[in-house]
């Protein structure tokens, strides 16, 4: 897992080349008029752009993980909290859905690290990272506009 901000030039950030290429493709997009949906980027990765309200959580949090793709989660408006933990720590994973490249599990919140993302922050999540996106950072949900870039892994 890597957390950074788009406030810094990409060439100054220490990131794998595939991540830099995906982020460079996203920098060329005008998000003020972009509609929710899936878009192919010029580097070959896929962008999923969505708008939603963050969700409150209690003691149990649902996490997900992937095998085929690295997620780059970028907040363009609002802020959200993402729970992260090592996928290797999880014993009760659902069956892997190969078509959607996802597995899920319910985890006690105290076992998860919570990372707050604000506008222009991004979080790189590798297949070794289980994560719980779209969580509210405070007691009240907030409106978020976010992109998730799916970068092929391996």
Beta strands, then each sheet from edge to edge (+ up, - down):
strand 1: 2-5
strand 2: 37-40
strand 3: 46-53
strand 4: 60-65
strand 5: 69-77
strand 6: 80-86
strand 7: 103-108
strand 8: 113-117
strand 9: 121-125
strand 10: 129-135
strand 11: 143-152
sheet 1: 1+ 9- 5+ 11- 3+ 2-
sheet 2: 4+ 7-
sheet 3: 8+ 6- 10+
end
